[in-house]
Structures are given as C-alpha cells and as structure tokens.
C-alpha cells in the first residue's frame, strides 16, 4: 500500500516564538522518504528534530516575527512495525489524563457497558455508542474541552470522539491512548485523531467517526491525549494560525470491516 502525505501550515508570528510541530510520519513507519522545511518571509529557518515516545518525531524552531511557512511531505509503501507495550506503558494508559477523565466517567461506563467482556466486542460497543450519540460538527468544541464536556455537549470533532472512547475504555480497565494520523479517504481532509486500545496483546484502532478506513492510516504522534499529540505547540511568543492544508492519498483505498480488530500497521 503506497501512501503520500503532506502538510502546509502558515503562521503569522507577531512575537518571537518557540514552536514545536508534530506533523512528521512516526519512526515506526520506516523506511520512508520525507522532507520538512520552514521559511520566515521566504528565508529558511533552522529546524531541530527531537524524538518523543512511540516513534513520534518533533520539529522545534524559534522564528522571529513575520510569516512562517512550514511544509512537510512523505512517501511510504511499507507497513508500520507492530509496537509492543511495557508494563509502564499499560499503567500510563490506564490512568486518567487531562482530556480523558476516565475517573469522572467510570459510573457512566459501568452502566452503559455492563456485562460486555473485554475484547473485540467491547471495543465495537464503545465505538458504536460514541459514534451514534455524538454529532460530528466542525468548530463545535474548544481546544480545552475534554471527554466529560464532549459527553455533555453530545457533539464534537475527531479528537473529541477519540477522547471519549479513550476515557470510557480506561474506565473499563482497557489501556487506551490517542493517536494523531494522516487519514487517506478522510473528507474533508485534515489531520485526524483516533484511539488505540490494548486488546489481545496488541494496539487496536478505535475510530468512532468511521470517516476513514483504519488500514490506510499513517501514525504521526501517540500519547495520553491531545496534550501529547497536537500538531503545533506554542511554547512561548505569539503565533496565529493563518492556513492549514493537509493531503493524504493511497494507491488503493481499502474497505473497512468494522467487525474486525485492526492495528495501525
């Protein structure tokens, strides 16, 4: 399966900034060919790459004021390498986090999914429950909204769907985490977020939006929730987002059988 992905981000920097981008294909997909460039008013900006957890690649830059244009592209044909999980990983992804308040949602999860054994049936039940009770509405949520707020509002975007899935699954004793991905087949095209749950000794994708086939996804960043996987973090200074363009295409778009467990591989 050959996939080509790209992103172009334009920012207006009004105060010298310290920026971290998570838009590169994760190391778990190697080998691949990719390119990351940044220019400020047409002049190249120095970029430093740092490794984060689970193969996430972070690109840090410190531009002055002006218009910053960041461009990334990658081409890959190999499948991602399956990732093991240490005991520490599983404990981390069982605990509540900023946007996945599994402790607050424990009574709801226990009531809604009582009697369903851990495994494929539970993943399908959580995904179906979230997918049928939320409305996908662009711009309906704030960057600070977590799973509890999403449940109350009953609407959101992909990160909100994923946070609610992660929170429910953790509350039910299933280690779960958030993954930012490129998603061939997604419409409208953008960065996408899905959940991953540890079932049958492997990480399995849970995407309650069902907006893109799971087998075509390309991992970008992996973590507890959106705090670990945002495509841009402004550590200092002022940067206003002007434009974002994302592209993800595949030579053959696979069908997605929602009854199967699928790993991001």
C-alpha positions in Angstrom: 0.0 0.0 0.0 1.7 3.2 -1.2 0.7 6.4 0.7 1.7 10.0 0.1 1.1 12.6 2.8 1.8 16.3 3.1 1.0 19.3 5.2 1.5 23.0 4.7 1.0 25.4 7.7 1.1 29.2 7.6 1.5 31.2 10.8 1.7 34.9 11.5 4.4 35.4 14.1 3.9 38.7 15.9 6.3 37.9 18.8 9.5 35.8 18.5 8.2 32.3 19.2 9.4 28.8 20.3 7.3 26.3 18.3 7.1 22.5 18.3 5.4 20.8 15.3 4.2 17.1 15.3 3.4 16.6 11.7 6.1 14.1 10.6 5.4 10.5 9.9 6.4 8.4 13.0 9.6 6.4 13.0 7.5 3.2 13.3 6.7 3.5 9.6 10.3 3.5 8.4 11.6 3.2 5.7 10.1 6.3 4.0 11.2 9.4 2.2 10.3 12.7 3.7 11.1 16.4 3.9 10.5 19.1 6.5 11.2 22.8 5.6 10.4 26.1 7.2 10.8 29.7 5.9 10.2 33.0 7.5 9.2 35.7 4.9 11.0 33.4 2.4 14.2 32.9 4.4 15.0 29.4 5.6 14.6 28.8 9.4 16.8 26.4 11.3 14.8 23.2 12.4 15.8 20.9 15.2 14.3 17.4 15.3 13.7 15.6 18.6 12.4 12.1 19.3 9.3 11.6 21.5 7.5 8.5 22.8 6.3 5.7 20.4 8.3 7.0 17.4 6.8 10.5 17.5 9.1 13.0 15.8 9.0 16.6 17.0 10.4 19.5 15.0 11.3 22.6 17.0 12.1 26.1 15.6 12.4 29.6 17.0 11.5 32.1 14.4 11.4 35.9 14.7 8.4 37.9 13.6 6.9 37.6 10.1 5.0 35.0 8.1 6.2 31.4 8.8 5.5 28.7 6.2 6.1 25.1 7.3 5.9 22.4 4.7 6.2 18.6 5.1 5.8 15.7 2.7 6.4 12.0 2.9 6.0 8.9 0.7 5.9 5.4 2.2 5.0 2.0 1.0 5.9 -0.3 3.9 3.6 -1.1 6.8 4.2 0.2 10.3 6.1 -2.1 12.7 3.8 -3.6 15.4 4.6 -1.9 18.7 4.9 -3.8 22.0 3.8 -2.4 25.3 5.7 -2.4 28.5 4.0 -2.6 31.9 4.8 1.0 32.4 3.0 1.9 29.1 -0.1 -0.1 30.1 -0.2 1.6 33.5 0.2 5.1 31.9 -2.7 4.4 29.5 -5.0 3.2 32.3 -4.8 6.4 34.3 -6.9 9.5 33.8 -5.4 12.3 31.9 -6.1 16.0 31.1 -8.6 15.4 28.3 -9.6 11.8 29.1 -11.2 12.0 32.5 -11.8 8.3 33.0 -12.3 8.6 36.7 -15.2 11.0 36.3 -16.8 8.8 33.6 -16.4 5.5 35.5 -20.1 5.3 36.6 -21.3 6.1 33.1 -19.0 3.5 31.5 -20.0 0.8 34.1 -23.7 1.4 33.5 -23.6 1.6 29.7 -21.3 -1.3 29.0 -22.2 -3.7 31.8 -21.8 -7.4 31.0 -19.6 -6.9 27.9 -16.4 -8.8 28.2 -13.1 -7.1 27.4 -12.0 -7.7 23.8 -13.3 -7.0 20.3 -17.0 -6.8 21.4 -16.2 -4.1 24.0 -14.2 -2.1 21.5 -17.0 -2.3 19.0 -19.6 -1.4 21.6 -17.7 1.7 22.8 -17.1 2.8 19.3 -20.7 2.4 18.3 -22.0 4.1 21.4 -19.8 7.2 20.9 -20.4 7.2 17.2 -24.2 7.2 17.5 -24.6 9.5 20.4 -22.3 12.3 19.2 -22.8 14.6 16.2 -19.8 15.5 14.2 -19.8 19.3 14.0 -16.7 21.2 12.9 -15.9 24.0 15.2 -18.2 22.8 17.9 -15.6 22.3 20.6 -12.9 24.3 22.3 -9.2 23.2 22.4 -9.6 22.9 26.2 -12.7 20.5 26.0 -12.2 17.0 27.4 -14.3 13.8 27.3 -16.7 15.0 30.0 -17.5 18.2 28.2 -17.9 16.2 25.0 -20.4 13.8 26.6 -22.4 16.7 27.9 -22.4 18.6 24.6 -23.1 15.4 22.5 -21.1 16.9 19.6 -17.5 17.4 18.6 -14.8 16.6 16.1 -12.4 13.6 15.8 -10.3 14.4 18.8 -13.5 14.7 20.9 -14.8 11.3 19.7 -11.4 9.8 20.5 -11.1 11.4 23.9 -14.5 10.0 24.9 -13.6 6.5 23.6 -10.2 6.6 25.5 -11.9 7.7 28.7 -14.6 5.0 28.5 -12.1 2.3 27.7 -9.7 3.3 30.5 -12.7 3.3 32.9 -13.4 -0.2 31.8 -9.9 -1.4 32.5 -8.6 -1.3 28.9 -5.3 0.6 28.4 -6.0 3.2 25.7 -4.3 6.2 24.1 -4.7 8.9 21.4 -3.0 8.8 18.0 -2.8 11.7 15.6 -2.7 10.3 12.0 -2.8 11.1 8.3 -6.0 9.6 7.0 -6.4 8.7 3.3 -10.1 8.8 2.4 -10.9 11.4 5.1 -13.3 14.2 4.0 -12.9 17.0 4.5 -9.2 16.3 4.6 -7.3 17.4 7.8 -5.2 15.9 10.5 -7.2 13.1 12.1 -7.3 11.6 15.6 -8.2 8.0 16.6 -8.0 5.9 19.8 -5.8 2.8 20.3 -6.7 0.1 22.8 -4.6 -2.7 24.1 -6.5 -5.9 23.3 -5.2 -9.4 22.6 -1.7 -8.2 23.2 -1.7 -5.6 20.5 -2.8 -2.0 20.0 -6.1 -1.9 18.0 -7.6 1.2 16.4 -10.9 2.6 17.6 -12.4 5.3 15.4 -15.9 6.2 16.3 -16.2 8.7 13.5 -15.7 5.9 10.8 -14.6 8.7 8.4 -11.6 6.9 7.0 -10.5 3.2 6.6 -8.4 2.2 9.5 -5.9 0.2 7.4 -4.8 3.2 5.4 -3.9 5.4 8.5 -0.4 6.8 8.9 0.8 7.4 12.5 2.1 10.8 13.4 2.1 11.2 17.2 1.0 9.0 20.1 0.2 9.8 23.7 -2.2 10.1 26.6 -4.5 12.6 24.8 -4.3 15.8 22.7 -1.9 17.3 25.1 0.7 14.9 23.8 -0.3 14.8 20.1 -1.2 18.3 19.0 0.2 19.2 15.6 1.5 22.5 17.0 2.6 23.7 20.4 3.4 27.4 21.0 5.8 27.2 24.0 6.4 31.0 24.0 5.8 34.1 21.9 2.7 34.7 19.7 1.8 32.7 16.6 -1.6 33.0 14.9 -2.7 30.2 12.6 -3.4 31.5 9.1 -3.8 28.4 7.0 -3.5 24.6 7.2 -3.6 22.3 4.2 -3.3 18.5 4.6 -3.2 15.8 2.0 -3.2 12.1 2.3 -3.7 9.7 -0.6 -3.3 6.0 -1.1 -2.9 3.9 -4.3 -5.9 1.7 -3.4 -8.3 2.8 -0.7 -9.2 -0.3 1.3 -12.7 -1.2 2.6 -13.1 -1.1 6.4 -14.8 -4.1 8.0 -15.9 -2.6 11.4 -16.3 -6.0 12.9 -12.6 -6.7 12.7 -9.8 -5.7 15.1 -7.4 -3.6 13.1 -3.9 -2.5 14.2 -2.1 0.6 12.8 0.3 -1.5 10.8 
